[in-house]
Amino acid sequence: MKKLLIVEDEEALCLLYKEELSREGYDVTTVHDAEQALARLGQEHFDLIITDIRMPGRDGVELITEIMGLRKD
């Protein structure tokens, strides 16, 4: 089962994405900001990260830039 990390600041969208993608057979983890995403990435491996671009604090572009600096895969 492929593991997905979804970073989305709107809780309703997180629930929708999690429900729909779980139905399709994915193991879905949702977090609400970049800091939570980075913390989870330090604990688990994910096959795919989907992030909102516009979020309070660090935005999705900054998050992906930091992740790419940490992991090349």
C-alpha positions in Angstrom: 0.0 0.0 0.0 1.4 3.4 -1.0 1.7 6.0 1.7 0.6 9.6 1.0 1.2 12.7 3.0 -1.2 15.5 2.4 -0.4 19.0 3.7 -3.5 21.2 3.7 -4.5 23.9 6.1 -8.3 23.5 5.5 -9.6 20.7 7.7 -12.6 20.0 5.4 -10.4 19.4 2.4 -8.1 17.2 4.5 -11.0 15.0 5.4 -12.3 14.9 1.8 -8.8 14.0 0.4 -8.2 11.3 3.1 -11.6 9.7 2.6 -11.4 9.6 -1.2 -7.8 8.4 -1.4 -8.2 5.9 1.3 -11.1 4.4 -0.7 -8.7 4.0 -3.6 -6.4 1.9 -1.4 -3.8 4.5 -0.2 -2.6 4.9 3.3 -3.2 8.6 3.8 -1.8 10.9 6.5 -2.9 14.5 6.7 -1.3 17.5 8.4 -2.2 21.1 8.5 1.1 23.0 8.1 4.7 22.7 6.9 6.1 22.2 10.4 3.8 19.2 11.0 4.8 17.8 7.6 8.5 18.1 8.3 8.0 16.4 11.7 6.1 13.5 10.1 8.8 13.2 7.4 11.4 12.8 10.2 9.3 9.8 11.6 8.0 8.0 8.4 8.7 7.4 4.8 6.0 8.6 2.3 5.8 7.6 -1.4 4.1 10.8 -2.3 3.6 14.3 -0.8 0.8 16.5 -1.9 0.8 20.0 -0.5 -1.3 23.1 -0.7 0.7 26.1 -2.1 -0.9 28.9 0.0 -0.8 28.2 3.7 -0.2 30.3 6.8 3.4 30.4 7.8 5.7 28.5 5.5 4.0 28.0 2.1 4.0 24.8 0.0 6.8 26.0 -2.3 9.1 26.6 0.7 8.1 23.2 2.2 8.9 21.3 -1.0 12.2 23.2 -1.3 13.2 22.2 2.2 12.1 18.6 1.6 14.2 18.4 -1.6 17.2 19.7 0.4 16.7 16.9 3.0 15.9 14.1 0.6 16.8 13.6 -3.0 14.3 10.8 -3.7 
